[in-house]
């Protein structure tokens, strides 16, 4: 399947740079499978314009296409460069990618501009040995190329691939191409959301998309009777001047899952921004939330698997006391980048009494013959020491963790020097994104300028400014990739990066 998408992707990429305008109605979207677990809609025309592709780039694309084809192909390539619709495909209308449940099949759907011209292109590809001879199917024409099946009618062009013989897909493809209004995915409410989106890319996806081998992990904590297709997301991606913006929303009509989302919302609250001033402005990574630990513990125990783990854990800790002590803002930060970066986790707590439960660990650790120890570091403070941290995911060689409560803040860190470290100069409160933190339920920021200073061998990182991910509820989220250059469209900047 990878070979198929590489071949088709190269053709689509070349044509994307050569787009012109158009806009009449066409029923090609009827061919989208009704049971699609994922549908992606792309406005290639808008993306090409934002990329700032000029004649020189178009000629380069033409040269690239000619180098992969021979002989009589040159004349057709020149025609396509002058007028992309000479390909027979109309990429100025939205192009759709889709996946069926468990990703058993994946496909590409494009509007046909001129069936005769498309047949000319397919015929040329056959002469070049790029595909088999076209054949008649049930109401469509089809051929096999690059490990995938291509099928088309007067209105729609499909390319479909799976892990088996692409010829076996001919009947399914012909059924999709014969669908009438309202019979396929285009007749669903989810497609209406995609259709109304004016961003560069819009996508719907359900949990049913995930391959079976990953479902157990993905569905942990979800209601046992939840139908995978009932849990869906809707996302849009827009390329703007200086930044790319991804909006995400969870869609579901399942009452059980709606109730679960409501409970999750009760666990979290609006972030107060307590830990913005705790770290310098050049902190590499920082994320924060506002948590009611008692409600979080109750919610976790509603899941049978997690409840069993908590009740039968080999760790002799009072998890209930630890969770219930947490109430307020929590934050995890990586202040600087290195080969072994330090981190520190903070959490507002109502008391420090839960720290006594760590005394119960000492007899268990004593059984390791000194390989692991828990050392007292003062009131409500410990140092966990391991002779070899690799077994705990902490890297080879000696490793330590410091944990404790100070000024009603629980801390956990692999660098003792980070505990209560004073900020000199500007803090995270002075960052341009800091004004958006308070009131959100979750916030994450990655500072690419700080990364660039630590990793000069990666020059392209310096063109990025920062990345933020935020959520102001249980069902909506937003991600922003901010470039250092705020004036030019992010696609144009990325294009310049590729050219260099």
C-alpha positions in Angstrom: 0.0 0.0 0.0 2.9 2.4 0.7 4.1 2.0 -2.9 0.6 2.9 -4.1 0.4 6.1 -2.2 3.9 7.1 -3.1 3.0 6.8 -6.8 -0.4 8.5 -6.6 0.9 11.1 -4.1 3.7 12.1 -6.6 1.1 12.6 -9.3 -1.3 14.6 -7.1 1.6 16.7 -5.7 2.7 17.6 -9.2 -0.8 18.7 -10.3 -1.4 20.5 -7.0 1.1 23.2 -8.0 -0.6 23.8 -11.3 -4.2 24.5 -10.2 -6.7 26.9 -11.8 -10.2 28.1 -10.7 -13.6 26.5 -11.3 -16.7 25.7 -9.3 -19.8 23.9 -10.7 -21.7 21.2 -8.8 -20.8 17.6 -9.3 -22.0 14.4 -7.7 -18.5 12.9 -7.3 -18.7 13.0 -3.5 -21.5 10.4 -3.7 -18.7 7.8 -4.1 -17.5 8.2 -0.5 -18.2 4.9 1.4 -21.1 5.3 3.9 -19.2 3.4 6.6 -16.0 5.4 6.2 -14.2 5.6 9.6 -12.2 8.6 8.4 -12.7 11.2 5.7 -10.3 14.0 5.0 -11.2 16.9 2.7 -8.4 19.0 1.2 -8.6 22.4 -0.6 -5.5 21.9 -2.8 -6.2 25.1 -4.7 -6.1 27.3 -1.6 -3.1 25.5 -0.3 -1.2 25.9 -3.7 -2.0 29.7 -3.7 -0.9 30.1 -0.1 2.4 28.3 -0.9 3.2 31.1 -3.4 4.2 28.6 -6.1 5.4 30.5 -9.2 6.1 29.7 -12.9 9.6 28.5 -12.1 8.3 26.0 -9.6 5.6 24.8 -12.1 8.3 24.3 -14.7 10.4 22.3 -12.2 7.4 20.1 -11.4 6.9 19.6 -15.2 10.6 18.5 -15.5 10.2 16.2 -12.5 7.1 14.6 -14.2 8.9 14.2 -17.5 11.9 12.5 -15.8 9.6 9.8 -14.6 7.9 9.3 -17.9 9.4 8.9 -21.4 8.8 9.5 -25.1 5.4 10.9 -26.0 4.8 11.9 -22.3 6.6 15.2 -22.8 3.8 16.7 -24.9 1.1 15.7 -22.4 3.1 17.0 -19.5 3.5 20.4 -21.2 -0.3 20.5 -21.7 -0.9 19.7 -18.1 1.6 22.4 -17.0 -0.3 25.0 -19.1 -3.7 23.7 -18.0 -4.0 21.1 -15.2 -7.4 20.0 -16.4 -5.7 18.4 -19.4 -5.1 15.5 -16.9 -8.8 14.9 -16.9 -8.9 15.5 -13.1 -10.2 18.6 -11.4 -8.1 19.2 -8.4 -9.5 22.7 -8.0 -12.5 21.0 -6.3 -11.8 19.4 -2.9 -9.9 16.1 -2.9 -11.0 13.4 -0.4 -9.0 10.8 1.4 -10.9 8.1 3.3 -10.3 5.0 5.4 -12.7 2.1 6.1 -13.1 0.5 9.6 -9.8 -0.9 11.1 -8.1 0.7 8.0 -8.8 -2.4 6.0 -9.0 -0.2 2.9 -7.9 3.4 2.1 -8.8 5.5 -0.8 -8.5 8.8 -2.7 -11.4 10.5 -4.4 -11.1 13.2 -7.1 -13.6 14.9 -9.3 -13.3 14.1 -13.0 -13.1 17.1 -15.3 -13.0 15.3 -18.6 -13.3 11.5 -18.8 -11.7 11.4 -22.3 -8.7 13.3 -21.2 -8.4 11.1 -18.1 -8.5 8.0 -20.4 -5.7 9.6 -22.5 -3.6 10.0 -19.4 -4.3 6.4 -18.3 -3.5 5.1 -21.8 -0.1 6.9 -21.7 0.6 5.5 -18.3 -0.2 2.0 -19.7 2.2 2.6 -22.6 4.9 3.6 -20.0 4.3 0.4 -18.1 2.9 2.3 -15.1 -0.4 0.6 -15.0 -2.3 -2.3 -16.6 -4.6 -1.9 -19.7 -7.9 -0.2 -18.7 -10.9 -2.5 -18.6 -14.7 -2.1 -18.3 -16.3 -2.8 -15.0 -19.9 -2.5 -13.5 -20.7 1.0 -14.7 -17.1 2.2 -14.5 -13.6 1.8 -16.0 -10.7 0.5 -14.0 -7.0 -0.5 -14.0 -4.3 -1.5 -11.5 -1.3 0.6 -10.8 1.4 0.7 -8.1 -0.4 -1.9 -6.0 -3.7 -0.1 -6.0 -6.9 -0.1 -8.0 -8.0 3.0 -10.0 -11.6 3.2 -11.1 -13.5 6.1 -12.7 -16.8 7.3 -14.2 -17.8 10.5 -15.9 -17.9 12.2 -12.5 -15.5 10.6 -10.1 -12.0 9.0 -10.0 -11.2 6.6 -7.2 -8.0 5.0 -6.1 -8.3 2.3 -3.5 -5.7 0.0 -1.8 -5.6 -2.7 0.8 -3.2 -5.4 1.8 -4.4 -7.9 -0.7 -4.8 -8.2 -4.5 -6.0 -4.8 -5.8 -8.1 -6.5 -8.5 -10.3 -7.9 -5.8 -11.4 -4.3 -5.0 -13.0 -3.7 -8.4 -16.5 -4.8 -7.4 -16.4 -2.7 -4.2 -15.1 0.4 -6.1 -17.8 0.1 -8.7 -20.5 -0.1 -6.0 -19.2 3.1 -4.5 -19.1 4.8 -7.8 -22.8 3.9 -8.5 -24.1 5.4 -5.3 -26.9 8.0 -5.6 -27.5 11.1 -3.5 -27.8 10.3 0.1 -26.6 6.7 -0.2 -23.0 7.2 0.7 -21.1 9.2 3.3 -22.1 12.5 1.6 -25.6 11.9 2.9 -24.5 11.9 6.6 -24.5 14.8 9.1 -20.8 14.4 9.6 -20.2 15.1 5.9 -22.2 18.3 6.3 -19.7 19.5 8.8 -16.9 18.8 6.4 -18.8 20.5 3.6 -19.3 23.7 5.6 -15.7 24.0 6.7 -13.8 26.7 4.8 -10.4 25.8 6.3 -7.7 24.2 4.1 -8.2 20.7 5.5 -11.2 19.2 7.3 -11.5 15.7 8.8 -13.9 13.4 10.6 -12.7 10.2 12.2 -14.2 7.6 14.5 -12.5 5.2 16.9 -13.6 2.5 14.5 -10.6 3.6 12.3 -8.1 2.1 14.6 -6.6 -1.4 13.7 -7.8 -4.1 16.1 -4.4 -4.7 17.6 -4.4 -1.2 19.1 -8.1 -1.1 20.3 -7.6 -2.6 23.8 -5.2 0.2 24.8 -7.2 2.9 23.1 -10.5 1.9 24.7 -9.2 1.5 28.2 -11.5 3.5 30.5 -14.3 3.7 28.0 -17.7 2.1 28.6 -17.7 -1.5 27.6 -20.9 -1.2 25.5 -19.7 1.8 23.5 -19.8 1.3 19.8 -16.6 2.4 18.2 -18.3 4.3 15.4 -20.2 6.4 18.1 -17.0 8.1 19.2 -16.0 10.5 16.6 -13.9 13.7 16.1 -14.1 16.6 13.8 -10.9 18.6 13.0 -9.9 21.4 10.8 -6.4 22.6 9.8 -5.9 26.1 8.4 -2.6 27.6 7.2 -2.4 31.3 8.0 0.1 34.1 7.9 2.8 33.0 10.4 0.9 30.1 11.9 -1.0 26.8 11.4 -4.2 26.3 13.4 -5.7 23.0 14.2 -9.2 22.9 15.8 -10.5 19.6 17.3 -13.9 18.6 18.6 -15.3 15.3 20.0 -18.6 14.3 18.4 -20.9 11.7 20.0 -24.6 11.0 20.5 -23.9 8.1 22.8 -25.4 8.9 26.2 -23.0 6.7 28.2 -20.0 8.4 26.7 -21.6 11.9 27.1 -22.0 11.1 30.8 -18.3 10.1 30.9 -17.3 13.3 29.3 -19.3 15.2 31.8 -17.6 13.4 34.7 -14.2 14.1 33.1 -15.1 17.8 32.9 -15.9 17.8 36.7 -12.4 16.4 37.4 -10.8 19.3 35.7 -11.4 23.0 36.3 -10.2 26.4 34.9 -6.4 26.8 35.2 -5.4 29.6 37.5 -1.9 30.0 36.0 -0.2 29.3 39.3 2.9 27.8 37.8 3.5 30.3 35.0 5.7 32.4 37.3 7.6 29.3 38.5 9.6 28.9 35.3 11.8 31.1 33.1 10.5 32.4 29.7 12.9 30.2 27.9 11.5 26.9 29.4 11.5 24.3 26.6 8.3 22.5 27.5 5.5 23.2 29.9 2.0 21.9 30.5 -0.6 22.6 33.1 -4.1 21.6 34.2 -6.5 22.2 37.1 -7.4 18.9 38.9 -9.7 17.8 41.7 -7.7 14.7 42.8 -10.6 13.2 44.8 -13.0 13.2 41.8 -10.2 11.9 39.6 -9.7 8.9 41.9 -13.4 8.2 41.9 -13.6 8.3 38.1 -10.6 6.0 37.8 -12.2 3.5 40.1 -15.2 3.3 37.9 -13.1 1.4 35.4 -12.8 -2.3 36.5 -9.3 -2.7 35.1 -7.9 0.4 36.8 -9.7 -0.4 40.0 -8.1 -3.8 40.1 -4.7 -2.3 39.5 -5.2 0.2 42.4 -6.6 -2.4 44.8 -4.0 -5.1 44.0 -0.9 -3.0 43.3 2.4 -4.3 44.5 3.3 -0.8 45.6 2.2 -0.4 49.3 1.0 3.2 48.8 -2.2 4.8 49.9 -3.3 5.9 46.4 -6.6 7.3 47.7 -4.8 9.7 50.1 -2.3 10.8 47.4 -5.1 11.6 44.9 -7.4 13.3 47.4 -4.6 15.6 48.5 -4.3 17.1 45.1 -6.7 20.1 44.5 -5.7 23.0 42.2 -3.2 23.6 39.4 -0.7 21.0 38.4 2.2 21.5 36.0 5.0 19.5 34.3 8.0 21.4 32.9 11.2 20.7 31.1 13.2 23.9 31.8 16.1 23.2 29.5 17.2 20.7 26.8 20.2 18.4 27.1 21.0 14.7 26.5 19.5 13.9 29.8 17.0 16.7 30.3 15.7 17.6 33.8 12.0 17.8 34.6 9.8 18.8 37.5 6.2 18.1 38.3 4.3 20.4 40.7 0.8 20.0 42.1 -1.2 22.1 44.5 -2.1 20.0 47.6 -4.4 20.6 50.6 -2.1 18.8 53.1 1.2 16.8 53.3 -0.1 13.9 55.4 -0.2 11.6 52.4 3.7 11.7 52.4 3.7 9.3 55.3 2.5 6.5 52.9 6.0 6.5 51.3 7.4 5.1 54.5 5.6 1.9 53.6 7.9 1.6 50.6 11.1 1.3 52.6 10.6 -2.4 53.7 9.9 -3.3 50.0 12.9 -1.5 48.7 15.1 -3.1 51.5 14.5 -6.4 49.7 16.4 -5.2 46.6 19.8 -5.5 48.5 20.6 -1.9 48.1 19.7 -1.7 44.4 16.9 0.8 45.3 16.6 3.0 48.3 14.4 5.7 49.7 16.3 8.3 51.7 14.9 10.9 54.1 15.7 14.5 52.9 13.9 16.4 55.7 10.3 16.9 56.7 7.9 15.6 54.0 10.8 15.0 51.5 12.5 11.9 50.1 15.1 10.9 47.6 14.6 7.7 45.6 17.9 6.2 44.5 18.4 3.4 42.0 21.8 1.8 41.2 20.6 1.3 37.6 17.6 3.3 36.4 17.2 1.4 33.1 14.7 -1.0 34.6 12.5 2.0 35.5 12.9 3.8 32.2 15.3 6.3 33.7 18.4 5.5 31.6 21.4 3.4 32.3 23.5 4.0 35.4 22.6 5.6 38.8 19.4 7.5 38.9 17.5 9.6 41.5 14.1 11.1 42.0 13.3 13.7 44.6 9.7 14.0 45.9 8.1 16.0 48.7 5.8 18.8 49.7 7.0 22.4 50.1 4.8 25.5 50.6 1.7 23.3 49.9 3.1 22.2 46.6 3.9 18.6 45.9 7.0 18.1 43.7 8.6 15.3 41.8 11.8 15.8 39.9 15.0 14.2 38.6 17.0 17.4 39.4 17.2 18.5 43.0 18.3 22.0 41.9 14.9 22.6 40.2 13.0 22.4 43.5 11.7 25.9 44.2 14.2 27.4 41.9 13.9 31.2 41.7 13.2 32.7 38.3 15.6 35.5 37.4 14.3 37.8 34.7 11.3 37.0 32.6 9.0 34.1 33.5 6.5 32.2 31.4 4.0 34.9 32.3 5.8 37.2 29.9 5.4 34.8 26.9 2.9 35.9 24.2 0.7 32.8 24.7 0.5 33.2 28.5 -2.6 35.4 28.3 -4.5 32.4 26.9 -3.7 30.0 29.7 -6.0 31.1 32.5 -9.5 29.6 32.3 -8.4 26.7 30.1 -8.7 23.1 31.4 -5.4 22.0 29.8 -2.5 23.9 28.2 0.8 22.8 26.7 3.6 24.9 25.2 6.8 23.9 23.4 9.4 26.6 22.9 11.2 26.0 19.6 13.5 28.9 20.0 14.9 27.4 23.2 15.2 24.1 21.4 17.1 25.8 18.6 19.6 27.3 21.0 20.3 23.9 22.5 20.3 22.1 19.1 22.1 24.3 16.6 22.7 21.3 14.4 19.0 21.5 13.4 18.7 24.9 11.7 15.1 24.6 10.6 13.9 24.4 14.2 15.0 28.1 14.5 12.3 29.1 11.9 9.6 27.9 14.4 8.6 30.0 17.4 6.4 27.9 19.6 3.7 25.2 19.7 0.6 25.4 21.9 -2.2 22.9 22.6 -5.2 24.0 24.7 -8.6 22.7 25.8 -11.3 24.8 27.4 -13.7 21.8 27.8 -14.0 18.1 27.5 -14.9 18.1 23.9 -12.9 20.9 22.2 -9.2 21.5 21.7 -6.9 23.8 19.7 -3.3 23.5 18.5 -1.3 26.4 17.1 2.1 26.2 15.4 3.6 29.7 15.5 6.4 30.6 13.1 9.1 33.1 14.0 8.2 35.0 10.7 4.7 36.3 11.5 4.0 37.9 8.1 4.3 35.1 5.5 1.9 32.2 5.2 3.2 29.1 7.0 2.9 27.0 3.8 5.2 29.4 1.9 7.7 29.3 4.7 7.6 25.5 4.8 8.1 25.5 1.0 11.1 27.7 1.3 12.5 25.3 3.9 12.1 22.4 1.5 13.7 24.3 -1.4 16.8 25.0 0.7 
